[in-house]
C-alpha cells in the first residue's frame, strides 16, 4: 500500500511528513557534501526507510510507502563517521543551508560528459553566484545591490573587489595580502569568454580536459569564498589548490 491509497484524513498528514522527512535528509546530505566535499558527481537521493504513525488509540502502525520512492546511496551512509556527524549537526544547528554556488557547481559536474556546454554555462554562473553570496555575508548592506543590479565582470570581482572585502577567515600560512594568482585569473578569463561566446553565438569549442580542470578551479574558488566568509574548515579543501598556485 502507498500513502495515496489511504483516506484523505490519513494521506494528507502522512504526505506532509514524508515531504518534510525527504527535505530534512536531502538538506543533511547536501550539507555533508558541501562540508566534506565527498561524492561530487551524484545528486543526493533520499528515501524514508521506515516510520510509524498513531491516530488517537495509542496503537502505532507502519507508515505506508510514499508514492515516490527515494534512496540514500551507501557511500553516504558508510562515510558518515562520528566526526562528520558532529560537524554536520553544527551546521544544522546554525541554520545553514548549502550555498547556491556549490549546488550549481554540483549540477554542472554531472553534465561534464553529457552536456559540456551546459556544464560550462552553469559552472561560470556558480562562481559568480558564489562571489555574490560572499559579498552578501560580509557586507550585508550590499546584499540588495548584489541581487538587484547588473553585476560587474567576474574578473573585476576577483581582482578589484575581493581584496577589499572584510574577510572573516584567511589561510593560516598566508599573509593579509593574498590575492588570486594571474594563472587562476587567466583560467577564469578563458571560461568567461567561452561562456559569452556560447551565449551570444550559440557555439564555442570546448576541450573536455580543460573543462575538467576548470571545474576544479571553480570548486577551489568557491571554497576560498567559504574560508573568507568565516568557515575555517574550508581550508582543508584548498591544500592542493594552494600548491597548484590558486593564490599569490
RAKA-V246399 format. One record per backbone hydrogen bond with DSSP energy under -1.0 kcal/mol. CO is the residue of the C=O (numbers start at 0). NH is the residue of the N-H. If there is no record, write none. Layout:
co = <CO	CO>
nh = <NH	NH>
//
This chain:
co = <0	1	2	6	6	7	9	10	11	12	13	14	15	16	17	18	19	20	21	22	23	24	25	26	27	28	29	30	31	32	38	50	52	60	64	72	73	74	78	80	81	82	83	84	85	86	87	88	89	90	91	98	99	100	101	102	103	104	105	107	110	114	115	116	117	118	119	120	121	122	123	124	125	126	127	128	129	130	131	132	133	134	138	139	141	142	143	144	152	153	154	155	155	156	160	161	164	170	178	180	181	182	183	184	185	186	187	188	189	190	191	192	193	194	195	196	197	206	207	208	209	210	211	212	213	214	215	216	217	218	219	220	221	222	223	224	225	226	227	229	230	231	232	233	234	237	238	239	240	241	245>
nh = <64	4	5	9	10	11	13	14	15	16	17	18	19	20	21	22	23	24	25	26	27	28	29	30	31	32	33	34	35	36	41	62	60	52	2	76	77	78	80	84	85	86	87	88	89	90	91	92	93	95	94	102	103	104	105	106	107	108	109	110	114	118	119	120	121	122	123	124	125	126	127	128	129	130	131	132	133	134	135	136	137	138	141	142	145	146	147	148	156	157	158	159	160	161	163	164	166	173	247	184	185	186	187	188	189	190	191	192	193	194	195	196	197	198	199	200	201	210	211	212	213	214	215	216	217	218	219	220	221	222	223	224	225	226	227	228	230	229	167	231	233	234	235	236	237	241	242	243	245	244	180>
//
